[in-house]
Amino acid sequence: MKNRKHTLLHILFFLLSFSIGNAQTSTTNPKNEFRAVWIATVVNIDWPKMSTDDVAKQKADYIEILEAYKKLNYNAVIVQIRSVGDAFYPTQLAPWSRFLTGKEGQAPKPYFDTLAWMIAETHARGFEFHAWMNPYRATMDYNTALLSPQHDFFKYPDWMIKYGGKYYYNPALPEVQNHLTAVVEEVVTNYDIDAIHFDDYFYPYKIKGELFDDTDSFKKYGDGLDLADWRRKNVNDFVKSVSISIKNIKPWVQFGISPFGVWRNKSVDPRGSETESGQTNYDDLFADPLAWMENKWIDYLVPQLYWSMDHPKASYSKLLRWWSENSTNTAIYIGNGSYKINTDSDKRWNNPYEIPNQIDITRSYKNIQGNAFFSAKSFLNKNQSVTRLLENNQYKYPALPHVVPNFVKKVIAVPRANALVKNSISSSFYVPYPENSQVRYVMVYGSTSETQIDVNDPSQIINKIAFNEKNPVEIVIPTYKLDKNNSCAITFIDFYGNESEATFVNFMQ
């Protein structure tokens, strides 16, 4: 009886080793975690390095960013495709960006659809592509001579408000909201993106002694509200409009926003955070992320917590807890200020463990699902002491982004392998595109030892391979990746991020 019991336990343990659910092997190296980097194009912060760079150099530099962050096991890029009423793609709704071609309105030479190319290269390396737009900022300065005649500043001058050295679209005007929603709709319709992403620029940050003059609009559309509530309503109406439009076109495309890190200070509102922020989302930018979550208008938030762990006025640790406690209906990722490493007046950023420690404490909150870092150049041949720590610890193994919130479902299709080939160098086979399902990637898992393959173990992720259209993909696994193991496992990832059951492929001859 004792031996029988031992045998049953052994069988149960063996069956559990085949589990392909969503459980994670450990909190230190989760299988599912959002790991993103912002690639800022405005004034050539990250890419292109110079607006006058030729197309070949621009392409090489973009690929360099992708390869650097793939090595660090990131899985998403947030790429700025519209920053000041311009575009990094061909459209009648905005001129080509001068940050791309050196002159606003001028197309790339030789011509290529920059956005389509970036998306293809991004997906080919297993990253999600989040299309980042600044909806309300129309110019970077008052030098309108730099603008194309096709810029909205000239086409619709009544839409513009002059403030703080820039021009802004007036968020109150219905025609502005309709126009900006149409900009989003065009990109969602025409491009294979994974998300639309807005940052923290809604109503502009307040400047002492300056007036954001929307007086006439307030008289016309105020409808009895006070000015602050009316402005928040304008932003809410726009966020709702964009949300509905995205989901009507492609329900798998996410809508994410990265607001300023402080909603309100506790000194003003008992629901606020223990901070002493000079400006806040609710009171100064007239943006209310809590309302967006409550109404399910967004899929994710990335609050920008660009402070050190123990900052006296805006502590990363305290704000992390606040966002965790106030999240609802929405995925929460945290925005980290990697641009401050070794460059900030707060000397805590000179400690190479600041970012790794921020990731560790973020992982301690179950309803916070990852991090995004501003910006790409921070870890591009820079701050190697930090990147080595991440490579060897927090980001030692790959991870998959989480499923789009509220779209968790079973993937019916299960991959199959055709035409297996094995030699001393590699094992290879083809995976056909499923006939009755829509999938984006094939995941490949394997182990170098003779232990059982476990698709819940991120250390066993070998590769994430994108389908090109609906053609079969070739899986090539170098022999050293499997070593003593003669099998691998493959799964499908659909457009929402759901993973299918696994198929085990045996290479034994």
C-alpha positions, 0 to 999 in steps of 0.5 A, a space after each residue: 500500500 505504501 509503495 502504491 501511494 508513492 507511485 501515485 504521488 510520483 505520477 501526479 508530480 509527473 503530470 503536473 510537470 506538463 502543466 501549461 497553464 498561466 502559473 509562474 515558476 517564481 516571482 523573481 523571474 515571472 513568465 508574464 510581465 510587461 517590459 517596455 521601452 519608450 522610443 522618443 522621436 520628438 527633437 530626435 531624443 532616441 531615434 532617428 539620431 539626427 533628422 538628416 540621417 539617410 534612410 539606411 542609417 535610420 534603419 540600422 539605428 532602429 534595429 540597433 535599439 531593438 537588438 539591444 532591448 531584445 538582448 535585455 529580454 524586453 518585449 514591447 516598444 512604445 514608439 512615438 509616431 506623432 508628437 507635434 501634429 506631424 506623422 511618421 507615416 503617410 497620411 492626408 491628416 498630417 505632414 511628414 515629421 521634420 524629425 524624420 526627414 529634416 523638413 516637415 512635409 517632406 517624405 523619406 528619400 528613398 521613399 518607404 512607409 516608415 511605420 509599416 517598416 518599423 512594425 514589421 521589424 519589431 514583430 520579427 523580433 517578438 516585440 509588441 508595437 505600441 504606437 505613441 501619439 501626443 494628441 494635443 501638442 501642435 508645435 514645439 515652439 512659436 517658429 511656425 516657419 518650420 511648419 508645412 503648409 499642410 500642418 493643422 496650424 495653417 489649415 485650422 488656425 481657430 483650433 490653436 491656443 498659444 501657451 508656454 512657448 507652444 501651440 496646442 489643439 483646443 481640447 474643448 472643440 468638438 471638431 478637434 476631438 473628431 479630428 484627433 479621433 480620426 487620426 487614431 482610427 486611420 492608424 488602427 485601420 491601416 497598420 498592424 499595431 498592438 496598441 495606441 498609446 498616449 502620454 501625459 500631455 493633456 491640458 498643458 502643465 501650468 506655467 505661473 503667470 500664463 493663461 491657457 485661454 479657452 475662455 470663448 470655448 468655455 462660454 460656448 460649451 461650459 454647460 454650467 460646469 466650473 472650469 476645472 470640471 469642464 476641462 476634465 469632461 473634455 478630456 474624458 469625452 475624447 478618451 472615451 471616443 478613442 476607446 470606442 473607435 479602437 475597439 470597433 475597428 480592432 478589438 485586440 488593439 490596446 489603448 494605453 495611457 501613461 499619465 503623470 505619476 501623481 493623481 492628487 496630493 493627500 493634502 488636497 484629497 483624502 484619496 490622494 497619495 502621500 506626496 507633495 507634488 507641485 502639479 497633479 493630473 487631476 488639478 493641473 492637467 485636467 486628466 482623471 485616470 481613475 475615471 478612465 479605469 472605472 469606465 473601462 475606457 483603457 486597457 492599461 495605465 503606465 503612471 510615470 513614477 520618475 522618482 527614486 525609491 525614497 524621494 522625500 516629496 514623491 517616493 516611488 515606493 509610496 506611489 507604487 503602493 497608491 497606484 496598486 491600491 487604486 487600480 481597477 478594471 485595467 492593467 497597471 504597468 509602472 513608468 521608470 525614469 531610466 534617463 535619470 541614471 547618473 544624471 540627476 540631482 537626486 544622487 540616489 540615481 547614482 546607485 546602479 541598484 536603483 532601477 533593479 530595486 524598483 523592479 523588485 518592489 514593483 513585482 511584490 504587488 500582484 496587480 502591477 504587471 510590469 514596467 516601461 522605461 524612459 527612454 531608449 538611449 538610457 540603456 543603449 551603450 550606456 549605464 552598463 553597470 545597470 544593464 549587467 545587473 538586469 541581464 543577470 537578475 531581474 531580466 535574466 530570462 524572457 517574458 511574455 506580455 500579459 493578455 489584453 485585459 478582459 480578453 482572456 480566452 482559450 486558443 482553440 488552434 494547437 500548433 503542429 510540426 511538419 518536415 522535421 530535420 535534425 543534424 549535428 548543428 540544429 533541429 528544424 521544422 515548419 509550423 503552418 498557420 492555423 486555418 480557423 484561428 488568428 495567431 501572431 506568434 509561435 513560442 518555442 520552449 526547450 531544455 538543455 538537460 534531460 528534465 521535463 520541458 515546462 512551458 511555464 518556466 521562462 528559462 526554457 523559452 528559446 524563441 518567439 517567432 512571428 508569422 509573416 502574413 499567413 505563411 508557415 514559419 520555419 523553426 530552427 533550434 541550434 543543437 546547443 539550445 537543447 543539448 541532451 534533450 531531444 524534444 521541444 514544445 511549441 505554442 501559439 500566441 493570438 493577437 490578444 496575447 493568449 497562449 494555446 496548449 503546447 505541442 511536444 515535438 520529438 527529434 529522436 531518430 
